[in-house]
Amino acid sequence: MTDIAVPAPLQAFVDALNAADTDAFVAAFTEDGFVDDWGRVLRGPEGVRSWAASDAIGAGAQMTVLEATTEGETTELRFAWVSRVFTGESTAVATARGDLLESFRILPNR
């Protein structure tokens, strides 16, 4: 759960991740949606599921949104992440298309 207001598609992503619900996590994305983790791009439902298994839900991840700014369908956010793969803060850009996420791009630390 997050205390920062974010668009519904991004909130569905965060809620599914924190609930360790892989099916809901994958369903939060459009059919052609993707995760870009520092340049490693995983596309479509199988790519998103793969990332969830290796780097997110399968690694016991928990995510807290610390800041978020939304313009149109794009939200830039700073978030805290705790998992067996990575623990720390990162910046991401999430783009929605309608009620679903089109992309979630984790940017290299600035």
Biopython code that builds the backbone (N, CA, C, O; Angstrom):
import numpy as np
from Bio.PDB.StructureBuilder import StructureBuilder

atoms = [
    (1, "MET", "N", (0.842, -1.175, 0.000)),
    (1, "MET", "CA", (0.000, 0.000, 0.000)),
    (1, "MET", "C", (0.887, 1.239, 0.000)),
    (1, "MET", "O", (2.002, 1.217, 0.522)),
    (2, "THR", "N", (0.396, 2.288, -0.574)),
    (2, "THR", "CA", (1.142, 3.536, -0.627)),
    (2, "THR", "C", (0.308, 4.663, -0.036)),
    (2, "THR", "O", (-0.919, 4.642, -0.138)),
    (3, "ASP", "N", (0.960, 5.649, 0.581)),
    (3, "ASP", "CA", (0.263, 6.818, 1.109)),
    (3, "ASP", "C", (0.223, 7.941, 0.082)),
    (3, "ASP", "O", (-0.458, 8.943, 0.301)),
    (4, "ILE", "N", (0.927, 7.802, -1.018)),
    (4, "ILE", "CA", (0.998, 8.806, -2.082)),
    (4, "ILE", "C", (-0.054, 8.442, -3.135)),
    (4, "ILE", "O", (-0.142, 7.289, -3.556)),
    (5, "ALA", "N", (-0.842, 9.420, -3.553)),
    (5, "ALA", "CA", (-1.852, 9.170, -4.579)),
    (5, "ALA", "C", (-1.178, 8.954, -5.933)),
    (5, "ALA", "O", (-0.394, 9.786, -6.389)),
    (6, "VAL", "N", (-1.490, 7.845, -6.553)),
    (6, "VAL", "CA", (-0.989, 7.532, -7.890)),
    (6, "VAL", "C", (-2.182, 7.079, -8.744)),
    (6, "VAL", "O", (-3.205, 6.666, -8.198)),
    (7, "PRO", "N", (-2.062, 7.151, -10.071)),
    (7, "PRO", "CA", (-3.153, 6.695, -10.936)),
    (7, "PRO", "C", (-3.498, 5.224, -10.675)),
    (7, "PRO", "O", (-2.642, 4.433, -10.279)),
    (8, "ALA", "N", (-4.752, 4.883, -10.902)),
    (8, "ALA", "CA", (-5.245, 3.533, -10.624)),
    (8, "ALA", "C", (-4.412, 2.413, -11.265)),
    (8, "ALA", "O", (-4.165, 1.409, -10.597)),
    (9, "PRO", "N", (-3.965, 2.532, -12.528)),
    (9, "PRO", "CA", (-3.169, 1.445, -13.094)),
    (9, "PRO", "C", (-1.863, 1.208, -12.329)),
    (9, "PRO", "O", (-1.453, 0.062, -12.145)),
    (10, "LEU", "N", (-1.216, 2.275, -11.889)),
    (10, "LEU", "CA", (0.020, 2.131, -11.122)),
    (10, "LEU", "C", (-0.283, 1.587, -9.734)),
    (10, "LEU", "O", (0.485, 0.780, -9.210)),
    (11, "GLN", "N", (-1.388, 2.011, -9.129)),
    (11, "GLN", "CA", (-1.751, 1.490, -7.807)),
    (11, "GLN", "C", (-2.030, -0.005, -7.879)),
    (11, "GLN", "O", (-1.670, -0.748, -6.965)),
    (12, "ALA", "N", (-2.672, -0.456, -8.967)),
    (12, "ALA", "CA", (-2.930, -1.892, -9.140)),
    (12, "ALA", "C", (-1.620, -2.673, -9.210)),
    (12, "ALA", "O", (-1.514, -3.761, -8.643)),
    (13, "PHE", "N", (-0.622, -2.122, -9.902)),
    (13, "PHE", "CA", (0.713, -2.720, -10.000)),
    (13, "PHE", "C", (1.331, -2.853, -8.606)),
    (13, "PHE", "O", (1.796, -3.929, -8.230)),
    (14, "VAL", "N", (1.334, -1.755, -7.843)),
    (14, "VAL", "CA", (1.927, -1.747, -6.504)),
    (14, "VAL", "C", (1.191, -2.716, -5.590)),
    (14, "VAL", "O", (1.822, -3.494, -4.874)),
    (15, "ASP", "N", (-0.136, -2.679, -5.608)),
    (15, "ASP", "CA", (-0.922, -3.557, -4.739)),
    (15, "ASP", "C", (-0.674, -5.026, -5.057)),
    (15, "ASP", "O", (-0.519, -5.839, -4.146)),
    (16, "ALA", "N", (-0.635, -5.372, -6.342)),
    (16, "ALA", "CA", (-0.399, -6.766, -6.736)),
    (16, "ALA", "C", (0.990, -7.220, -6.321)),
    (16, "ALA", "O", (1.160, -8.335, -5.828)),
    (17, "LEU", "N", (1.976, -6.367, -6.515)),
    (17, "LEU", "CA", (3.344, -6.704, -6.125)),
    (17, "LEU", "C", (3.416, -6.945, -4.615)),
    (17, "LEU", "O", (3.948, -7.962, -4.170)),
    (18, "ASN", "N", (2.884, -6.012, -3.836)),
    (18, "ASN", "CA", (2.975, -6.131, -2.383)),
    (18, "ASN", "C", (2.148, -7.284, -1.819)),
    (18, "ASN", "O", (2.433, -7.777, -0.728)),
    (19, "ALA", "N", (1.122, -7.715, -2.560)),
    (19, "ALA", "CA", (0.309, -8.863, -2.155)),
    (19, "ALA", "C", (0.886, -10.179, -2.671)),
    (19, "ALA", "O", (0.343, -11.250, -2.398)),
    (20, "ALA", "N", (1.991, -10.095, -3.421)),
    (20, "ALA", "CA", (2.619, -11.282, -4.027)),
    (20, "ALA", "C", (1.631, -12.032, -4.925)),
    (20, "ALA", "O", (1.604, -13.263, -4.943)),
    (21, "ASP", "N", (0.824, -11.272, -5.666)),
    (21, "ASP", "CA", (-0.185, -11.837, -6.565)),
    (21, "ASP", "C", (0.301, -11.690, -8.006)),
    (21, "ASP", "O", (0.048, -10.677, -8.659)),
    (22, "THR", "N", (0.993, -12.700, -8.483)),
    (22, "THR", "CA", (1.593, -12.646, -9.814)),
    (22, "THR", "C", (0.556, -12.474, -10.910)),
    (22, "THR", "O", (0.774, -11.707, -11.847)),
    (23, "ASP", "N", (-0.563, -13.167, -10.811)),
    (23, "ASP", "CA", (-1.582, -13.044, -11.857)),
    (23, "ASP", "C", (-2.129, -11.620, -11.924)),
    (23, "ASP", "O", (-2.303, -11.085, -13.018)),
    (24, "ALA", "N", (-2.401, -11.002, -10.789)),
    (24, "ALA", "CA", (-2.884, -9.620, -10.768)),
    (24, "ALA", "C", (-1.795, -8.666, -11.261)),
    (24, "ALA", "O", (-2.088, -7.667, -11.918)),
    (25, "PHE", "N", (-0.549, -8.978, -10.942)),
    (25, "PHE", "CA", (0.573, -8.157, -11.392)),
    (25, "PHE", "C", (0.634, -8.153, -12.920)),
    (25, "PHE", "O", (0.718, -7.088, -13.532)),
    (26, "VAL", "N", (0.593, -9.305, -13.524)),
    (26, "VAL", "CA", (0.629, -9.411, -14.989)),
    (26, "VAL", "C", (-0.611, -8.754, -15.594)),
    (26, "VAL", "O", (-0.522, -8.094, -16.629)),
    (27, "ALA", "N", (-1.758, -8.933, -14.956)),
    (27, "ALA", "CA", (-3.009, -8.360, -15.454)),
    (27, "ALA", "C", (-3.044, -6.835, -15.353)),
    (27, "ALA", "O", (-3.904, -6.201, -15.964)),
    (28, "ALA", "N", (-2.127, -6.237, -14.594)),
    (28, "ALA", "CA", (-2.058, -4.777, -14.472)),
    (28, "ALA", "C", (-1.502, -4.128, -15.745)),
    (28, "ALA", "O", (-1.599, -2.912, -15.914)),
    (29, "PHE", "N", (-0.913, -4.944, -16.647)),
    (29, "PHE", "CA", (-0.282, -4.445, -17.867)),
    (29, "PHE", "C", (-1.141, -4.691, -19.100)),
    (29, "PHE", "O", (-1.937, -5.630, -19.144)),
    (30, "THR", "N", (-0.965, -3.826, -20.104)),
    (30, "THR", "CA", (-1.576, -4.066, -21.404)),
    (30, "THR", "C", (-0.945, -5.328, -22.004)),
    (30, "THR", "O", (0.102, -5.789, -21.549)),
    (31, "GLU", "N", (-1.589, -5.866, -23.014)),
    (31, "GLU", "CA", (-1.087, -7.085, -23.670)),
    (31, "GLU", "C", (0.320, -6.894, -24.232)),
    (31, "GLU", "O", (1.106, -7.840, -24.264)),
    (32, "ASP", "N", (0.642, -5.679, -24.673)),
    (32, "ASP", "CA", (1.974, -5.394, -25.208)),
    (32, "ASP", "C", (2.833, -4.609, -24.205)),
    (32, "ASP", "O", (3.848, -4.018, -24.576)),
    (33, "GLY", "N", (2.421, -4.610, -22.954)),
    (33, "GLY", "CA", (3.145, -3.875, -21.923)),
    (33, "GLY", "C", (4.514, -4.466, -21.643)),
    (33, "GLY", "O", (4.818, -5.595, -22.028)),
    (34, "PHE", "N", (5.342, -3.666, -20.956)),
    (34, "PHE", "CA", (6.695, -4.139, -20.668)),
    (34, "PHE", "C", (7.255, -3.519, -19.397)),
    (34, "PHE", "O", (6.813, -2.466, -18.938)),
    (35, "VAL", "N", (8.244, -4.211, -18.848)),
    (35, "VAL", "CA", (9.066, -3.716, -17.753)),
    (35, "VAL", "C", (10.458, -3.484, -18.322)),
    (35, "VAL", "O", (11.006, -4.342, -19.015)),
    (36, "ASP", "N", (11.022, -2.324, -18.026)),
    (36, "ASP", "CA", (12.390, -1.991, -18.419)),
    (36, "ASP", "C", (13.164, -1.767, -17.124)),
    (36, "ASP", "O", (13.013, -0.736, -16.470)),
    (37, "ASP", "N", (13.984, -2.735, -16.768)),
    (37, "ASP", "CA", (14.745, -2.704, -15.519)),
    (37, "ASP", "C", (16.193, -2.355, -15.856)),
    (37, "ASP", "O", (17.008, -3.237, -16.124)),
    (38, "TRP", "N", (16.503, -1.051, -15.839)),
    (38, "TRP", "CA", (17.838, -0.537, -16.152)),
    (38, "TRP", "C", (18.301, -0.992, -17.537)),
    (38, "TRP", "O", (19.475, -1.314, -17.720)),
    (39, "GLY", "N", (17.399, -1.020, -18.500)),
    (39, "GLY", "CA", (17.760, -1.395, -19.865)),
    (39, "GLY", "C", (17.456, -2.832, -20.216)),
    (39, "GLY", "O", (17.509, -3.194, -21.392)),
    (40, "ARG", "N", (17.143, -3.653, -19.254)),
    (40, "ARG", "CA", (16.726, -5.038, -19.519)),
    (40, "ARG", "C", (15.218, -5.007, -19.692)),
    (40, "ARG", "O", (14.474, -4.845, -18.725)),
    (41, "VAL", "N", (14.771, -5.165, -20.939)),
    (41, "VAL", "CA", (13.357, -5.007, -21.267)),
    (41, "VAL", "C", (12.705, -6.378, -21.395)),
    (41, "VAL", "O", (13.184, -7.253, -22.116)),
    (42, "LEU", "N", (11.592, -6.540, -20.668)),
    (42, "LEU", "CA", (10.817, -7.785, -20.717)),
    (42, "LEU", "C", (9.414, -7.430, -21.171)),
    (42, "LEU", "O", (8.702, -6.694, -20.488)),
    (43, "ARG", "N", (9.009, -7.959, -22.344)),
    (43, "ARG", "CA", (7.773, -7.548, -23.006)),
    (43, "ARG", "C", (6.673, -8.597, -22.944)),
    (43, "ARG", "O", (6.923, -9.801, -22.881)),
    (44, "GLY", "N", (5.441, -8.086, -22.963)),
    (44, "GLY", "CA", (4.270, -8.939, -23.020)),
    (44, "GLY", "C", (4.042, -9.678, -21.717)),
    (44, "GLY", "O", (4.852, -9.583, -20.795)),
    (45, "PRO", "N", (2.943, -10.415, -21.636)),
    (45, "PRO", "CA", (2.605, -11.108, -20.393)),
    (45, "PRO", "C", (3.709, -12.054, -19.895)),
    (45, "PRO", "O", (3.974, -12.118, -18.695)),
    (46, "GLU", "N", (4.336, -12.771, -20.798)),
    (46, "GLU", "CA", (5.382, -13.707, -20.354)),
    (46, "GLU", "C", (6.624, -12.967, -19.864)),
    (46, "GLU", "O", (7.261, -13.400, -18.903)),
    (47, "GLY", "N", (6.972, -11.867, -20.506)),
    (47, "GLY", "CA", (8.108, -11.076, -20.062)),
    (47, "GLY", "C", (7.849, -10.456, -18.698)),
    (47, "GLY", "O", (8.712, -10.486, -17.821)),
    (48, "VAL", "N", (6.667, -9.898, -18.524)),
    (48, "VAL", "CA", (6.301, -9.296, -17.240)),
    (48, "VAL", "C", (6.270, -10.367, -16.155)),
    (48, "VAL", "O", (6.750, -10.138, -15.045)),
    (49, "ARG", "N", (5.716, -11.524, -16.465)),
    (49, "ARG", "CA", (5.665, -12.637, -15.502)),
    (49, "ARG", "C", (7.082, -13.085, -15.135)),
    (49, "ARG", "O", (7.367, -13.376, -13.973)),
    (50, "SER", "N", (7.959, -13.135, -16.128)),
    (50, "SER", "CA", (9.347, -13.535, -15.892)),
    (50, "SER", "C", (10.036, -12.565, -14.933)),
    (50, "SER", "O", (10.722, -12.990, -14.004)),
    (51, "TRP", "N", (9.852, -11.258, -15.159)),
    (51, "TRP", "CA", (10.459, -10.260, -14.280)),
    (51, "TRP", "C", (9.871, -10.362, -12.883)),
    (51, "TRP", "O", (10.596, -10.259, -11.893)),
    (52, "ALA", "N", (8.567, -10.563, -12.795)),
    (52, "ALA", "CA", (7.924, -10.713, -11.486)),
    (52, "ALA", "C", (8.532, -11.894, -10.731)),
    (52, "ALA", "O", (8.761, -11.814, -9.524)),
    (53, "ALA", "N", (8.793, -12.986, -11.444)),
    (53, "ALA", "CA", (9.345, -14.187, -10.800)),
    (53, "ALA", "C", (10.794, -14.011, -10.369)),
    (53, "ALA", "O", (11.185, -14.486, -9.303)),
    (54, "SER", "N", (11.590, -13.335, -11.185)),
    (54, "SER", "CA", (13.021, -13.255, -10.889)),
    (54, "SER", "C", (13.403, -12.065, -10.018)),
    (54, "SER", "O", (14.280, -12.184, -9.163)),
    (55, "ASP", "N", (12.756, -10.918, -10.222)),
    (55, "ASP", "CA", (13.219, -9.689, -9.577)),
    (55, "ASP", "C", (12.221, -9.067, -8.609)),
    (55, "ASP", "O", (12.593, -8.196, -7.824)),
    (56, "ALA", "N", (10.978, -9.491, -8.649)),
    (56, "ALA", "CA", (9.963, -8.813, -7.840)),
    (56, "ALA", "C", (9.295, -9.801, -6.879)),
    (56, "ALA", "O", (9.826, -10.073, -5.802)),
    (57, "ILE", "N", (8.165, -10.323, -7.255)),
    (57, "ILE", "CA", (7.392, -11.194, -6.362)),
    (57, "ILE", "C", (8.189, -12.422, -5.946)),
    (57, "ILE", "O", (8.168, -12.806, -4.777)),
    (58, "GLY", "N", (8.889, -13.040, -6.883)),
    (58, "GLY", "CA", (9.702, -14.215, -6.560)),
    (58, "GLY", "C", (10.869, -13.913, -5.642)),
    (58, "GLY", "O", (11.439, -14.819, -5.035)),
    (59, "ALA", "N", (11.229, -12.627, -5.540)),
    (59, "ALA", "CA", (12.332, -12.204, -4.666)),
    (59, "ALA", "C", (11.802, -11.603, -3.363)),
    (59, "ALA", "O", (12.556, -11.012, -2.591)),
    (60, "GLY", "N", (10.485, -11.761, -3.127)),
    (60, "GLY", "CA", (9.892, -11.253, -1.903)),
    (60, "GLY", "C", (9.808, -9.740, -1.833)),
    (60, "GLY", "O", (9.840, -9.174, -0.741)),
    (61, "ALA", "N", (9.700, -9.073, -2.971)),
    (61, "ALA", "CA", (9.736, -7.613, -3.013)),
    (61, "ALA", "C", (8.539, -6.972, -2.335)),
    (61, "ALA", "O", (7.422, -7.489, -2.348)),
    (62, "GLN", "N", (8.824, -5.826, -1.745)),
    (62, "GLN", "CA", (7.814, -4.913, -1.217)),
    (62, "GLN", "C", (8.197, -3.527, -1.707)),
    (62, "GLN", "O", (9.366, -3.145, -1.680)),
    (63, "MET", "N", (7.194, -2.780, -2.156)),
    (63, "MET", "CA", (7.426, -1.476, -2.773)),
    (63, "MET", "C", (6.597, -0.412, -2.058)),
    (63, "MET", "O", (5.416, -0.613, -1.772)),
    (64, "THR", "N", (7.235, 0.719, -1.774)),
    (64, "THR", "CA", (6.548, 1.867, -1.191)),
    (64, "THR", "C", (6.823, 3.081, -2.062)),
    (64, "THR", "O", (7.978, 3.445, -2.282)),
    (65, "VAL", "N", (5.765, 3.705, -2.556)),
    (65, "VAL", "CA", (5.924, 4.921, -3.349)),
    (65, "VAL", "C", (6.229, 6.074, -2.391)),
    (65, "VAL", "O", (5.484, 6.326, -1.444)),
    (66, "LEU", "N", (7.332, 6.766, -2.655)),
    (66, "LEU", "CA", (7.771, 7.873, -1.806)),
    (66, "LEU", "C", (7.348, 9.232, -2.359)),
    (66, "LEU", "O", (7.015, 10.143, -1.601)),
    (67, "GLU", "N", (7.364, 9.360, -3.681)),
    (67, "GLU", "CA", (6.966, 10.592, -4.375)),
    (67, "GLU", "C", (6.401, 10.194, -5.722)),
    (67, "GLU", "O", (6.800, 9.182, -6.298)),
    (68, "ALA", "N", (5.470, 10.992, -6.224)),
    (68, "ALA", "CA", (4.923, 10.726, -7.557)),
    (68, "ALA", "C", (4.398, 12.014, -8.171)),
    (68, "ALA", "O", (3.739, 12.822, -7.517)),
    (69, "THR", "N", (4.715, 12.177, -9.452)),
    (69, "THR", "CA", (4.218, 13.302, -10.230)),
    (69, "THR", "C", (3.620, 12.745, -11.508)),
    (69, "THR", "O", (4.281, 12.014, -12.246)),
    (70, "THR", "N", (2.367, 13.093, -11.766)),
    (70, "THR", "CA", (1.680, 12.569, -12.941)),
    (70, "THR", "C", (1.308, 13.704, -13.884)),
    (70, "THR", "O", (0.761, 14.729, -13.479)),
    (71, "GLU", "N", (1.625, 13.484, -15.162)),
    (71, "GLU", "CA", (1.195, 14.370, -16.240)),
    (71, "GLU", "C", (0.578, 13.494, -17.304)),
    (71, "GLU", "O", (1.255, 12.660, -17.906)),
    (72, "GLY", "N", (-0.703, 13.682, -17.534)),
    (72, "GLY", "CA", (-1.391, 12.846, -18.514)),
    (72, "GLY", "C", (-1.351, 11.387, -18.090)),
    (72, "GLY", "O", (-1.789, 11.034, -16.995)),
    (73, "GLU", "N", (-0.827, 10.551, -18.962)),
    (73, "GLU", "CA", (-0.760, 9.108, -18.707)),
    (73, "GLU", "C", (0.579, 8.662, -18.118)),
    (73, "GLU", "O", (0.794, 7.468, -17.910)),
    (74, "THR", "N", (1.484, 9.613, -17.847)),
    (74, "THR", "CA", (2.832, 9.286, -17.394)),
    (74, "THR", "C", (3.048, 9.740, -15.958)),
    (74, "THR", "O", (2.758, 10.881, -15.597)),
    (75, "THR", "N", (3.564, 8.820, -15.147)),
    (75, "THR", "CA", (3.879, 9.123, -13.749)),
    (75, "THR", "C", (5.352, 8.850, -13.509)),
    (75, "THR", "O", (5.836, 7.751, -13.781)),
    (76, "GLU", "N", (6.070, 9.849, -13.000)),
    (76, "GLU", "CA", (7.438, 9.635, -12.540)),
    (76, "GLU", "C", (7.357, 9.447, -11.036)),
    (76, "GLU", "O", (6.706, 10.225, -10.338)),
    (77, "LEU", "N", (8.016, 8.420, -10.545)),
    (77, "LEU", "CA", (7.943, 8.132, -9.127)),
    (77, "LEU", "C", (9.290, 7.762, -8.545)),
    (77, "LEU", "O", (10.160, 7.218, -9.225)),
    (78, "ARG", "N", (9.436, 8.065, -7.295)),
    (78, "ARG", "CA", (10.575, 7.619, -6.486)),
    (78, "ARG", "C", (9.986, 6.602, -5.538)),
    (78, "ARG", "O", (8.945, 6.846, -4.929)),
    (79, "PHE", "N", (10.648, 5.457, -5.407)),
    (79, "PHE", "CA", (10.088, 4.406, -4.564)),
    (79, "PHE", "C", (11.170, 3.687, -3.778)),
    (79, "PHE", "O", (12.333, 3.633, -4.178)),
    (80, "ALA", "N", (10.753, 3.143, -2.656)),
    (80, "ALA", "CA", (11.619, 2.276, -1.850)),
    (80, "ALA", "C", (11.265, 0.846, -2.206)),
    (80, "ALA", "O", (10.098, 0.511, -2.409)),
    (81, "TRP", "N", (12.297, 0.002, -2.280)),
    (81, "TRP", "CA", (12.143, -1.397, -2.694)),
    (81, "TRP", "C", (12.954, -2.248, -1.741)),
    (81, "TRP", "O", (14.118, -1.952, -1.469)),
    (82, "VAL", "N", (12.348, -3.293, -1.239)),
    (82, "VAL", "CA", (13.039, -4.244, -0.370)),
    (82, "VAL", "C", (12.799, -5.629, -0.944)),
    (82, "VAL", "O", (11.652, -6.047, -1.100)),
    (83, "SER", "N", (13.885, -6.352, -1.262)),
    (83, "SER", "CA", (13.767, -7.727, -1.757)),
    (83, "SER", "C", (15.092, -8.447, -1.550)),
    (83, "SER", "O", (16.070, -7.865, -1.080)),
    (84, "ARG", "N", (15.100, -9.715, -1.908)),
    (84, "ARG", "CA", (16.346, -10.483, -1.836)),
    (84, "ARG", "C", (17.302, -10.132, -2.981)),
    (84, "ARG", "O", (18.474, -10.504, -2.936)),
    (85, "VAL", "N", (16.819, -9.424, -4.003)),
    (85, "VAL", "CA", (17.638, -9.043, -5.153)),
    (85, "VAL", "C", (18.207, -7.641, -4.996)),
    (85, "VAL", "O", (19.371, -7.400, -5.314)),
    (86, "PHE", "N", (17.381, -6.709, -4.502)),
    (86, "PHE", "CA", (17.788, -5.310, -4.391)),
    (86, "PHE", "C", (17.025, -4.675, -3.245)),
    (86, "PHE", "O", (15.833, -4.924, -3.063)),
    (87, "THR", "N", (17.715, -3.859, -2.481)),
    (87, "THR", "CA", (17.075, -3.057, -1.447)),
    (87, "THR", "C", (17.621, -1.646, -1.576)),
    (87, "THR", "O", (18.833, -1.435, -1.571)),
    (88, "GLY", "N", (16.714, -0.681, -1.691)),
    (88, "GLY", "CA", (17.119, 0.709, -1.813)),
    (88, "GLY", "C", (16.024, 1.529, -2.452)),
    (88, "GLY", "O", (14.881, 1.085, -2.564)),
    (89, "GLU", "N", (16.381, 2.734, -2.871)),
    (89, "GLU", "CA", (15.440, 3.624, -3.537)),
    (89, "GLU", "C", (15.789, 3.729, -5.012)),
    (89, "GLU", "O", (16.957, 3.676, -5.398)),
    (90, "SER", "N", (14.757, 3.880, -5.825)),
    (90, "SER", "CA", (14.926, 4.009, -7.262)),
    (90, "SER", "C", (13.901, 4.995, -7.809)),
    (90, "SER", "O", (12.949, 5.384, -7.134)),
    (91, "THR", "N", (14.135, 5.378, -9.053)),
    (91, "THR", "CA", (13.206, 6.228, -9.790)),
    (91, "THR", "C", (12.683, 5.425, -10.966)),
    (91, "THR", "O", (13.418, 4.660, -11.589)),
    (92, "ALA", "N", (11.403, 5.608, -11.261)),
    (92, "ALA", "CA", (10.800, 4.915, -12.395)),
    (92, "ALA", "C", (9.839, 5.858, -13.107)),
    (92, "ALA", "O", (9.402, 6.870, -12.560)),
    (93, "VAL", "N", (9.529, 5.492, -14.336)),
    (93, "VAL", "CA", (8.507, 6.175, -15.113)),
    (93, "VAL", "C", (7.505, 5.110, -15.535)),
    (93, "VAL", "O", (7.858, 4.130, -16.192)),
    (94, "ALA", "N", (6.252, 5.318, -15.148)),
    (94, "ALA", "CA", (5.179, 4.393, -15.505)),
    (94, "ALA", "C", (4.240, 5.101, -16.468)),
    (94, "ALA", "O", (3.846, 6.246, -16.245)),
    (95, "THR", "N", (3.890, 4.411, -17.531)),
    (95, "THR", "CA", (2.975, 4.967, -18.521)),
    (95, "THR", "C", (1.733, 4.090, -18.583)),
    (95, "THR", "O", (1.822, 2.871, -18.730)),
    (96, "ALA", "N", (0.579, 4.727, -18.470)),
    (96, "ALA", "CA", (-0.692, 4.008, -18.532)),
    (96, "ALA", "C", (-1.290, 4.136, -19.925)),
    (96, "ALA", "O", (-0.999, 5.074, -20.668)),
    (97, "ARG", "N", (-2.116, 3.187, -20.249)),
    (97, "ARG", "CA", (-2.968, 3.254, -21.438)),
    (97, "ARG", "C", (-4.339, 2.794, -20.969)),
    (97, "ARG", "O", (-4.579, 1.604, -20.766)),
    (98, "GLY", "N", (-5.224, 3.750, -20.804)),
    (98, "GLY", "CA", (-6.538, 3.424, -20.255)),
    (98, "GLY", "C", (-6.401, 2.983, -18.808)),
    (98, "GLY", "O", (-5.802, 3.682, -17.990)),
    (99, "ASP", "N", (-6.956, 1.825, -18.497)),
    (99, "ASP", "CA", (-6.963, 1.308, -17.122)),
    (99, "ASP", "C", (-5.771, 0.410, -16.800)),
    (99, "ASP", "O", (-5.718, -0.176, -15.719)),
    (100, "LEU", "N", (-4.812, 0.294, -17.723)),
    (100, "LEU", "CA", (-3.691, -0.622, -17.530)),
    (100, "LEU", "C", (-2.362, 0.097, -17.716)),
    (100, "LEU", "O", (-2.302, 1.174, -18.309)),
    (101, "LEU", "N", (-1.302, -0.512, -17.203)),
    (101, "LEU", "CA", (0.037, 0.021, -17.441)),
    (101, "LEU", "C", (0.535, -0.443, -18.791)),
    (101, "LEU", "O", (0.394, -1.610, -19.155)),
    (102, "GLU", "N", (1.111, 0.473, -19.519)),
    (102, "GLU", "CA", (1.762, 0.142, -20.787)),
    (102, "GLU", "C", (3.231, -0.169, -20.526)),
    (102, "GLU", "O", (3.817, -1.047, -21.160)),
    (103, "SER", "N", (3.823, 0.574, -19.571)),
    (103, "SER", "CA", (5.235, 0.336, -19.278)),
    (103, "SER", "C", (5.574, 0.768, -17.861)),
    (103, "SER", "O", (4.946, 1.656, -17.283)),
    (104, "PHE", "N", (6.585, 0.110, -17.329)),
    (104, "PHE", "CA", (7.181, 0.472, -16.042)),
    (104, "PHE", "C", (8.683, 0.429, -16.267)),
    (104, "PHE", "O", (9.277, -0.641, -16.395)),
    (105, "ARG", "N", (9.295, 1.628, -16.313)),
    (105, "ARG", "CA", (10.717, 1.734, -16.613)),
    (105, "ARG", "C", (11.483, 2.194, -15.373)),
    (105, "ARG", "O", (11.282, 3.308, -14.888)),
    (106, "ILE", "N", (12.346, 1.343, -14.876)),
    (106, "ILE", "CA", (13.202, 1.699, -13.743)),
    (106, "ILE", "C", (14.442, 2.357, -14.312)),
    (106, "ILE", "O", (15.164, 1.773, -15.120)),
    (107, "LEU", "N", (14.675, 3.582, -13.874)),
    (107, "LEU", "CA", (15.802, 4.365, -14.401)),
    (107, "LEU", "C", (17.066, 4.111, -13.590)),
    (107, "LEU", "O", (16.996, 3.869, -12.385)),
    (108, "PRO", "N", (18.230, 4.167, -14.255)),
    (108, "PRO", "CA", (19.477, 4.070, -13.497)),
    (108, "PRO", "C", (19.514, 5.178, -12.440)),
    (108, "PRO", "O", (19.037, 6.287, -12.677)),
    (109, "ASN", "N", (20.077, 4.870, -11.290)),
    (109, "ASN", "CA", (20.149, 5.864, -10.208)),
    (109, "ASN", "C", (20.808, 7.127, -10.689)),
    (109, "ASN", "O", (21.835, 7.096, -11.367)),
    (110, "ARG", "N", (20.206, 8.238, -10.331)),
    (110, "ARG", "CA", (20.739, 9.536, -10.721)),
    (110, "ARG", "C", (21.439, 10.169, -9.551)),
    (110, "ARG", "O", (21.963, 11.276, -9.670)),
]
sb = StructureBuilder()
sb.init_structure("model")
sb.init_model(0)
sb.init_chain("A")
sb.init_seg("    ")
for serial, (resi, resn, name, xyz) in enumerate(atoms, 1):
    if name == "N":
        sb.init_residue(resn, " ", resi, " ")
    sb.init_atom(name, np.array(xyz, "f"), 0.0, 1.0, " ", f" {name:<3s}", serial, name[0])
structure = sb.get_structure()
